[in-house]
Amino acid sequence: MGDLIYSPGALDTLPQFHRIALVIYVEGEDDVPFWNKLLEDCGFAGYLLKIAGGAPTLDKYARAIVEADASICVCRDLDFLDLAQASLTHPRVLYTYGYSIENTLCNADTLSLATRALLKTVEDMRPAFEAWATELEEAIKPLIVLDVAFRLKALGITVPLNNVHMYTGGQGKHLPMQAKVKEQCEALCAHLASEDIEDAASKLDRSQKRLAHHVRGHFLLSCALAMISQDIRKKKASRNLPTDTFFALLLTSFDLSHLTPQEQAHYIAQLEGLKT
């Protein structure tokens, strides 16, 4: 459960109240270990991570930082704020590099380490996950374009991107089927003008990030889990891997060195900015 919503004045007194240097708000409980890992890796101490209870509350706190210089910090999922040019600029307002923390965790190195631990193997799985990511991007790009278009137009319509299995045709598959993606896109396109779709596609094409970073985090996590579950079934028969267990394994396998130089620089620059 998140905290009560504080006024800007109350937010300003929180570090003194807790007798620490920095109070850092995150969206939910999954975000706590992720940001804690990054903070520890960058040498931070004397901070308190608190759960805001969702993006709307976190956005209120972010505005209090920008407008009233509240003495707290906010760490938020980027969502599509970069594409909508709606992110805030302040040293104490931090964003994930991609849509959410899952987009950072689902990199080839971290996925490879997690899979090796599960399968008790020393095989380098990185090439397989790099190929999987490219195939996945090609398969779901039309859905992501529409997801961005709906966000940019603020139509209140969300592309169904909760779990990959609604597009795979059932358990045992790990990539969306072209026919199911096409069917969903045809139904959704009726709510958008062609220029809206073209604008979203153009923004994605101009982005310096790969498409996987613009995929909704929970959907990407389900895609990665489907990929790994396929290997588990091949080597360990019917063993199932719960999503929470998989997420925890990714967190324990993750390291900043797994990221591309661009993504590493994004997090390090933000965290170093907190020290000034």
Secondary structure, 3 states (H helix, E strand, C coil): CCCCCCCHHHHHHHHHHHCCCEEEEECCCCHHHHHHHHHHHCCCCCEEEEECCCHHHHHHHHHHHHHHCCCCEEEECCCCCCCCCCCCCCCCEEECCCCCHHHHHCCHHHHHHHHHHHHCCCCCCHHHHHHHHHHHHHHHHHHHHHHHHHHHHCCCCCCCCCCCHHHHCCCCCCCCCHHHHHHHHHHHHCCCCHHHHHHHHHHHHHCCCCHHHHCCHHHHHHHHHHHHHHHHHHHHCCCCCCHHHHHHHHHHHCCHHHCCHHHHHHHHHHHHHCCC
